[in-house]
């Protein structure tokens, strides 16, 4: 008790001086006013003479040259010559992105009942990336630019329009890395993107680079397919890494080490996309690489007006997702329904390989030995630099039975004579009917109008089938909701299996696919910016568009750098996306 009283007596004068101390604010940068591209820096807002802030400082938007990483708050108390000084500092961590000299405007700070402004600052961002050996060190991490960095490497830097290539992002380190997360994953403009990062933990390797033995791993792998010609630039990817460093601080973690965050940025990639040469064959598959076509039917004989399944399989090297629905060229007495489509792609060498399958339901209407013609598609062989054609073999189908009139399969015939003998007249009762009772009651009109309703229904069904076969936008719109529900069901199954990457990839595919079908846009290569622009043009509310963008960005982050998430979190996100898709579907329609 005596010690407590003595302590209060010692601090009493200091506390009174704190109360009377004037409040001042200032802003400064650490590790300094010069930083390399991709390296972290901290914007500090210090308030002296106050133990707390009335409200958070309004930091200006620095997104034109820096990526925001996070913030924190620290406070300090100093006693010099019996005078106590208190201060609170808010620290905003950024990652430098753009080379040049940049101005940071003054920041308004409200504290002590008044609002003051800091002085403006100037930040110089040096060339990117810092060359190994320069010894640049971040004051908050103690990790040099050649101790930890991120590289982006493409299997090809010069490709043809539609030719796939793979980009690998590899981390190189000489320090102890605990974990990492992506802070910046820009969407490549003018490319269709497929995430092909291997599942599970990255494979660790030891590779010598510039005479130093690095621990390295590929942490992200994407396949890109250009959707236009010209010179394109893949913007750098940002990474924040938790590094364990040793410090001579007795208050640090065990053995004097602590975990500190540091940031790195990959190098940009310049890709030259050349146009395909003239003279491409039609129909063209859009495949640049190799293409093989196979066709088969589930049985070689069938009765007239019965269904048979035709399967067309496209396989090879290249962007197989871009293969369009084949033109069958069937005889006029065949009825064909829109196909069920399945597809899969995976990295192969410098590009992609995979297959795409179309399953058509065909109904022959006339008997005889019928031939299904060969299906042909053109593709570009980039190794030989020439166009080639892939074809199936013709198929023969034996149709038995008799010809069926009408698409519905109902045969027409005359009135059958049941009996030839005399029909006796049935005598009615002697009961009289009321004269005011009308003959044309509700039952009469129901029977009389029933044929007209049937004819209208048949016309509507025929028109629906014609639109499905001839109007791509109509067909995609009709199947949009069903396909979206199917993909959400698959995502729900993946969520139960625990595969976070596949779950978020399927959710993004369901949301992006619904928008593409409703807007009649190609799903392969659909960029978020184009989709948002088209949704806005269709009058979709800004809040709905913002929710779409936020959900897709969340899926991208979880696909490229999944964070731990439990089953309940995935279920809540799935319900959120399901409600968003319902709102989006209604808004677009």
SENU-940201 format. One record per residue (C-alpha): residue in one letter; x negated, y, z negated. Coordinates in steps of 0.2 Angstrom, whole numbers, plus 5000, padded with zeros to 4 digits. Layout:
N
AXYZ/...
This chain:
589
X500050005000/X498650124996/X497750085013/X499350125022/X499550295013/X497750335017/X497950295035/X499450405036/X498550545028/X497050525040/X498250525055/X499450655049/X498450815055/X498150725071/X499950695074/X500350875071/X499150925084/X499850805096/X501550875094/X500851045098/X499750995112/X500251065129/X500750945143/X499750935159/X499750815174/X498550765187/X498350635201/X496750545206/X496250395217/X495250245212/X493950175216/X493750345225/X494350455239/X493550335252/X494150155255/X493950035269/X495349975280/X496249825272/X495449865255/X496549915239/X496550085231/X497550155217/X498550315215/X498450365197/X499750495190/X499150545173/X500150645160/X499150715145/X500050775130/X501550655131/X501750475125/X503150445138/X503950505154/X505650575155/X505850495173/X504750395185/X503650515196/X504250525214/X502850465224/X502850515242/X503050395256/X501250325261/X501950195273/X501150275288/X499350225283/X499550115267/X500549965261/X501349975243/X500849825232/X501449865215/X501349985200/X500949975181/X500850095166/X499550125153/X499350235138/X497850295128/X497550385112/X495850475108/X495250565093/X493850695095/X493250805081/X494850775072/X495950815087/X497050685094/X497450675112/X498750555120/X499050525138/X500150405149/X499550355166/X500650275180/X499650175192/X500250135210/X499250005220/X499150015239/X498249935253/X497450045266/X498050005284/X497550145296/X495850225299/X495750415297/X495850555285/X497550555277/X498450685265/X499350635250/X500550775245/X500850845227/X501850735216/X503250805205/X503150745187/X504450775173/X503850765155/X503950865139/X505650945146/X504851025161/X504350975179/X502551005185/X501650955201/X499950875204/X498750945216/X498750865234/X497450725237/X496450675253/X496050495257/X494750435270/X495050265277/X493450195285/X493250085300/X494149905299/X493649785293/X492149825282/X490649735289/X489949595278/X488449655268/X488949835266/X489249795248/X490849895246/X491649855230/X493349895223/X493249965206/X494749865199/X494149695205/X492249695207/X492449595223/X491449645239/X492149645256/X490949505261/X491449405246/X493249385251/X494049425268/X495449365280/X495249325298/X496449305312/X495949185327/X496949145343/X496748995353/X496849105369/X496749295371/X497249295389/X498849205394/X500249205407/X502049265403/X502849115394/X501249025390/X501148975371/X499648995360/X499248975342/X498549105329/X497749045313/X497449155298/X496049095288/X495449155270/X493549155267/X492949165249/X491449165238/X492349195222/X493649095212/X495349125220/X496849075209/X498349115220/X498849235234/X500349315242/X500749395258/X501049585256/X501149625275/X501849515289/X502249625304/X503349555317/X502449535333/X503249635346/X503549555363/X503249375357/X504349225352/X503649165335/X503748985328/X502948955311/X501948795312/X501048805296/X500648635289/X501748595274/X500948575256/X499348645250/X498148715262/X496648605266/X495048665258/X493448665268/X491648725266/X490948815281/X489348915284/X489649095291/X488249225293/X487149115283/X488249095268/X489248945263/X491148995261/X492548905254/X493948925267/X495648875271/X496948905285/X498448985275/X499549025290/X499748965307/X501049025320/X501348985338/X501749135349/X502549145366/X502449315376/X504149375383/X503349505394/X501749565403/X500449685398/X499249705384/X499949675367/X499149695349/X499549585335/X499449695319/X498449635304/X499249535291/X498949585273/X498549475258/X498449505239/X497349385230/X497249345212/X495349325208/X494549265192/X492949365189/X491749365174/X491649525164/X490549565149/X492149615140/X492349525123/X494249565124/X494449475141/X495049295144/X494149145139/X492249145142/X492349335146/X493349315162/X494949395168/X496149385183/X496149535194/X497149575210/X496249625226/X496849645243/X496249595260/X496849635278/X496549525293/X495849585310/X497049645323/X497149535339/X497249605357/X498149485369/X498249515388/X499849435396/X499749415415/X501249395425/X501649225434/X501249225452/X502549245465/X503549105473/X504149015458/X505348875462/X507248875457/X507948825445/X506448875435/X506248795417/X505248945410/X503948815405/X502048855407/X501048695404/X501748525408/X503548465410/X504348295412/X506148255415/X507048095411/X508948055413/X509947905407/X511747855405/X512347745390/X513247625402/X513147585421/X515047545423/X516547625416/X518447635420/X519147795428/X519647925415/X518447855402/X516947945395/X515147915398/X513647995390/X512248075401/X510648105392/X509348225400/X507648235391/X506348375394/X504648345387/X502848405389/X501748545384/X502348725383/X503848815376/X505148675378/X506448775368/X506548895383/X507148755395/X508948805401/X510448685402/X510148575418/X511148595433/X511948425436/X512648445454/X514048315450/X515348255463/X516948365462/X517948215454/X516848215438/X517248325423/X515848375412/X515848455395/X514548575387/X513048475380/X512448445363/X510648505362/X509248455351/X507448515351/X505748495342/X504048575345/X502448565336/X500648635339/X499548535352/X497848595356/X497848775361/X499748785363/X501348685359/X502148515364/X503848445361/X505448395369/X507248455371/X508748345374/X510448375382/X511848255379/X513348275392/X515048195391/X515648155408/X517348085413/X517548015431/X519248035439/X519047915454/X518447735456/X516947675466/X515147675466/X514647845461/X512947925461/X512348055449/X511048155459/X509248195453/X508948345442/X507548455446/X506648595437/X505148695442/X503648745430/X502048825431/X500448715428/X499248845421/X497748735422/X497948715441/X498648885443/X500148815454/X501948785453/X502548605452/X504248525451/X504848395438/X506348275443/X507348135436/X507847985447/X509647975453/X510847865443/X512147745449/X513847735440/X515147605445/X516947665441/X518347545441/X520247555440/X521347675450/X521247855453/X522047965440/X523048115445/X522948275434/X521548315422/X522548255407/X522548075413/X524448065414/X525147975430/X526648045439/X528047925445/X529847925450/X531347885440/X531447695437/X533047605440/X533447505424/X535047415429/X536047395445/X537747345437/X539147465432/X538947585418/X540447595408/X541047765403/X540947785384/X542547865378/X542347995365/X543448025349/X545048115349/X544348245337/X544548425344/X543048545343/X543248735338/X543248845353/X542148985344/X540648865342/X539348905356/X538448765365/X536848865366/X536248845348/X534448845341/X534248665346/X534748695364/X533448835366/X532048735357/X532348595369/X532448715384/X530948815380/X529848665375/X529248625393/X528748805395/X527748805379/X526948645385/X526448725402/X525748875394/X524748765382/X524048665397/X523648825406/X522748895391/X521748735389/X521248735407/X520748915406/X519748875390/X518848735398/X518448845414/X517748975402/X516648855393/X515948795409/X515748955419/X515649095405/X514049075395/X514449215383/X516249145380/X515548965377/X514149035365/X515449135355/X516648985353/X515248875346/X514449005336/X515348975320/X515348785321/X513448785325/X513148915310/X514048795298/X513048645304/X511448735301/X511948795284/X512348615280/X510648565285/X509848705275/X510848645260/X510148465262/X508448535264/X508648635248/X509148475238/X507548395245/X506348535238/X505548585254/X505548775252/X504748815269/X505948705279/X507448775269/X507148955272/X506648925291/X508348835293/X509248975284/X508449105295/X508849005311/X510648995306/X510749185303/X509749235318/X510749105329/X512449165324/X511949345329/X511149285345/X512749185350/X513949325346/X512949455355/X512549325370/X510649355367/X509249225369/X508849155352/X507149105357/X506049265356/X507449375348/X506549505338/X507349585323/X507249755330/X508149715345/X509549615335/X509749765323/X509949885338/X511249775347/X512249755330/X512249935328/X512849965346/X514249845342/X514849945327/X514249835313/X514149925296/X512449995291/X512549895274/X512849735284/X511349765295/X510249805280/X510749645272/X510349545288/X508649625289/X508349595270/X508849415271/X507749375286/X506249465278/X506449355263/X506549195273/X504949255282/X504049285266/X504549115259/X504049025275/X502349105276/X501949115257/X503249015247/X503449075229/X504048945216/X505948935216/X507148825208/X508748735215/X509948865207/X508949015216/X509048925233/X510948895230/X511249075226/X510249135241/X511249005252/X512949075245/X512349255249/X511849215267/X513449115269/X514549265264/X513449385275/X513649265290/X515549275287/X515549465286/X514349475301/X515449355311/X517049455308/X516149625312/X515449575328/X517049485334/
